[in-house]
Amino acid sequence: MNERIGMVGVGRMGANMARRLRDVGAVVSGVYDAHEPRARELAAELGCPCCATLADVTATSDLIFTVVTDDAAMRAIFSDESDSLLRDASGKTFVNFATVTPEVHLEIEALAARVGARTLEACMASSITQAREGTLYLMVGGDPATFEEVRPILEKLSASLRYIGPTGSAAKVKALVNMVMNINTAGLAEGLALGDALGLDLTMLREVFSQTGANSQVLKTDGEDMQNRDHACFFSAAHAAKDSGIALELAREQGVIVPLAEAAKVQYDAMVAAGLGELDKSGIAELTFNSRRPGSL
């Protein structure tokens, strides 16, 4: 692992990926974040440069990993005329981990190709703990030869690494993963809320769910948190709303009717509107329990 790796976007996920890279002996050549104090703090921890500009990240790196929030942020870091990752980027490889629309991944691929750079999308179906431990579930899209070149590094970050297909394909799969997860989360919150209203013991109810057709991965990760109102953020309601929107747009394009996905997005949008968007997605239970109302935490 002689490649110099720059990190752009060092929030909860990006920072823990950078820590993991350091732990496995990779060279973290620089970090950058739109919130500069966050980048400075991580740079001091890792003993690497805090880059003042996006162009500085590219100049000091062979591989550049990006972990930003949405379509607008992705477009900005690659196409901003005043500062861009694509400045003098010939020969560089960008691996974009953000959950954004497939179209944006295709746009970035085309922009990079014009300057002689390459891109991959590496969509994550995991959370903060997995980023720190190097056990991410990664779905990769893009040129297969580029994937094979970058694979050794991605293997250090993941427990499951899957090549999906051409650019945009991994983003489509990730949208569907999050669509189904968000539906399951909303459904679980409603089941527990109704159980609470009926006077049932929720610990017992969760155990029954786990032993029957009501079982799900979401029950394992969110059920106890919903019961105990512990919504420390691993995947925010705001991100759930954004990702549900990506899936709904794909459904509209294909003429597929998805009423459950639409209903789940309404709930997550309601959380954002109520100022609960930075809670974990398990916080959707705050909308369903009779005894709870937005702002009552």
N, C-alpha and C positions, 0 to 999 in steps of 0.2 A: 504494500500500500504506500507507494511513493508519491501518489497524486496529492497535490495541494488542494484542499477542499475549503471553499468559502461558503458561509451560511448567510442567507438573506431571509430575515424574518425569524427572530429568536424569542418568540413568545413561549408559551408552555410547551408546545411540541418541538419547535425548532431548537430551543435551548437544551432540551433533554436529548435530542438527537446529536447535538454538538458535544455534549458531555459523553455520550456513548462513543462517538468517534474518537475522542481523546483517549478514552479508557482502552480502546482496542489498538491504539498506536497509530491512528491516522493523523495526518498533519492538517490541523485546522488553521488555515492560512489567514483567516480574517472573518469577522462577524459584522453584520449590518442590520439595523432595524430602523424603521421610521421613527420610533421612540428611542432617541439616541441614548438616554440614561440606561435603558435596559441593555442595549448592546455594550455600553462601556462596562457595566457590572459583570456581564458574562465574559467579556474579553479579559478582564482582570482575573476572574476565576480560572479561566482556561490558560492564561498566559499567552494570548495571541493578540494580534492587532485588532483594534476597533476601527473599521473603515469609515471614513468620512463621507464617501460617495459610493454609489453603485458601481461606477466605473473602476473605483479602486479595488473592489472585490474581484472583478473580472481580471484586472491587471495582475493581481497577486495569486490567482488560483488557476488550476487546471480544470477542476470540477466545481460547479457552483450549484448548491442545493437551495431551492427557494421554498419557503413555507409561509405563504401569505394568506389573507383572509378571503378574498373574493375576486370576481372577474375584474373589477376596476383596479384593484391592487396589482393583479398580475399584469394587466395592460400597462400600468404606470411604470413598473420597474423595468419593462422591456422596451417601451416606446416613448418615454418622456424625452422630449428634445433636449432639455437642459442637463439631464443625467440619465444614463441608461446602462443596463448590464451588457448591452450589445455593442458598446463602444470598444473598438479594437478587440473584438471577441473571436476573431478567426482562430479556428483550432480548438476552441473551448467547448465543453459539454455542460449543458444545463439539465438538472434533474428537478422537475417541478412537482412538489408533494401536495400542493394545495388542492382542496376540493372546489373545482370551478367547472364551468360548462365545457363540454367537449369542443365547442367552437373556439373557445379561447386557447385551448391547447393547440389546435390546428393553426390558429393565427400566430402564436408564438413560434411554432415550428417553422412556418414560412418566413417570419421575420429573421429568425436565426440563420436559416439557410442562405439568405441573401448576403450575410456577412461571413459565411464560411463556418458557422457554428452548428452544433447539433443539440437536440433536445430529447428528453424522455419525460413522460408523465409517470409518476410513482404514487398511486392513490393509496391512502392508508385507511384500513378498516380496523383501527386500533385507537388507543388513547395514551394518556401521558405516561402511565406506568410502563407500558410496552415500549414507548419511545426511549425511556431511560434505560430499560433492561436490554434493549436490542432484540425485542421479540415482536416487532410490528408484523402485521399481515399486509404485505405490499402487493399491489396489482399494477403491473407496468405496461405501458403502451408506447409504441414508437418503433424505430428501426431495430430489427432484431440483432444486427451486428453491434450496434451501439449498446444495446442491452447486455450482450455478452461481455463487452469490454468493461462495463460498469458493474456487472454482477458481483464480483468479489467484495466490493464496498457495500453494496446493498445487502449482501448476505450477512454482513456484520451488524446490520440494523434490524434484521428480520428473523422471525422463526418460520414464516411462510412467505415465499417469494414466488410469484406467479406471473408469467408473461401472458398477457391477454391478447394482444394483436396490435394493429396499426394505431397511430396517434388518435386519440379520441375514444377508443374502445374501452380503455380502463376507466375513463371518467364516466362512461355510460354505466358500467357495472357498479362503480362506487355509488352513483346516484340511486341505483336500484337497491343496493345494500342499505343505504341510509333511509330510503323510502320505507322499506319493510320494517327496519328497526324502529323508525319513528311511529309507524302504525302500531307496532307491538307495544311500544312504551305507552302510547295513549290508551290502548286497550287495557293494559295492566293497571294503569292509574284508575280507570273507571271500575274495574273489577274490585280493586281494593277499597275504593270509595264506597261502592255499593255494599260490600261486606261490612265496612265500618258502620254505615247507616243502619244495617240490619242487626247490629250488635254482636257480630261475629268476632272471635279472636283472630286478629290478623296474622299472628305467627302461625297459628294452626292453618289458616286459609292459604298462606304461602306454601306451607308444607304440602297441602293437598294439591295445589296448583303444580308443584314440582313433580308430583307423582302421577299426573294425569295429562290429558291433552292440552291443558293450559300452560304446560311448561314451556320455557323459552330461555334463550341466553339473556334477554332483558330481565326476566325474573331473577336470574342469578346476580346480575350487576346492579339492578335498580330497586328490586322489591323491598328489601330491608330499608333502603334509604327513603323510599316513599313512605313506609310505615313510620319511620323515626324522624321524618322531615330533615334528613341530612342531605343537603343538595350541594355539597362542595363540588366545584365544577371540574369535570373530566371531559365532558362534551356539552357545550352550552346550548340552552334553548334557542338562542339567537342563531347559532350555527345549524341547529335542527330545522329552524324555519327556512333558512337560506337553502339548505340542501334539499328540503322537501320541494322548494320552488323549482330547483333544477330538474327534479324528477317530473314534476307536473308539466313543465315546458316540454320535456321529451315526450310525455304522454299526449299532449296536445298536438305536437308535430306528427305523431303516428296515428292520431284519431282513436286512442285507447281511453276508455272510460275508467277512471280510478277514484271513485267516491270516497273510499277510505283514506287514501292519500290526501285528498282535498280536505277532509274533515280534520285529519291530523295537523295539517298546515294551519288551519283556522285556530286550533288550540295553541300552537307554538307562536303564531302571530299575536294571539291574545296575551301570552306571557310577555312578549316583547313590549306590547302596548302598555302593560301593567307595570313595567319597570323590572320585570323578572328575567329578562333575557340573558343575564350573565349567570343565572343559576344553572346547575346541571340540568340535562333534559329530564331527569327524574322529578324535577320541580313542577312538571305538568300536573302532578298530583295535587298541587295547591289550587288548581282550578276545579277539581272534581269532588273533593271531600266537603261534605256539608259544613263541617266545623272550621273550614279554612277559607280564607279569602285572600286575594292578592294584597300583599303588603303586611300580612299578619305574622310573618316569620319573625 
